[in-house]
C-alpha cells in the first residue's frame, strides 16, 4: 500500500472538494469511473455473451469448435482464441456482447490500491 500515492491523490480531492468528509473522499476513490481491458475471462463468461440464435446458426463443426475453445481454460479476451470465436460470429450481437464484456469498470483504488479504500486509510493519508 503506497500511502504517499494515496496522500497525493487525497490532497487533489480535498483541493477540488474542500468540504468533503473522509467517507466522501473514500467513496469517490472507490467509485468505478474508469475502464480497463480484462486480462482473462472464463469460457463460461464468454459463452454467456453468445446469443443462442446466432450460435444455432453456426454449422455443427463451427459450434463444436466454439465449445472446444470455450472449454480450454482461461481465455485472453483479446488473444487468438477469442479472435477465432469472434470470427465465427462476425458483425453480430454476440460479437458486441463479447466486446463489452472484455472491458471492466474499475476505480482509482482498484488501479492504485490493494482493495477497497476505507475511511481510516483516508484519515491516515490526511495525517488525522
PyMOL commands that set and color helices and strands:
alter all, ss='L'
color gray80, all
select helices_A, chain A and resi 3-16+22-30+43-47+52-56+60-70+80-89+93-101+108-112+119-125
alter helices_A, ss='H'
color red, helices_A
select strands_A, chain A and resi 32-37+103-107
alter strands_A, ss='S'
color yellow, strands_A
deselect
rebuild
show_as cartoon
